[in-house]
């Protein structure tokens, strides 16, 4: 499993979401790719004011703030993983 975090280096919300993902990453074992949208004009235009955005492929899980319940639901629905206590 690989999730993508659309990110900006100067964005405090982005840093918060990346940090808040750590316990979920330990629990579910997913890989996290962090993509700086400012390095790609297409991504910058697409995600501009939405960052941080957490994606699984093209599926948006959440943006601005980590929605832990939605993330757990996503893992249960898409990957059949049991819900954790995280």
Secondary structure, DSSP 8 states (H G I E B T S, - for coil): -EEEEEE-TT-HHHHHHHHHHHHHHHHH--EEEEEEGGG-HHHHHHHGGG-SEEEETTEEEEESS--HHHHHHHHHHHH-------
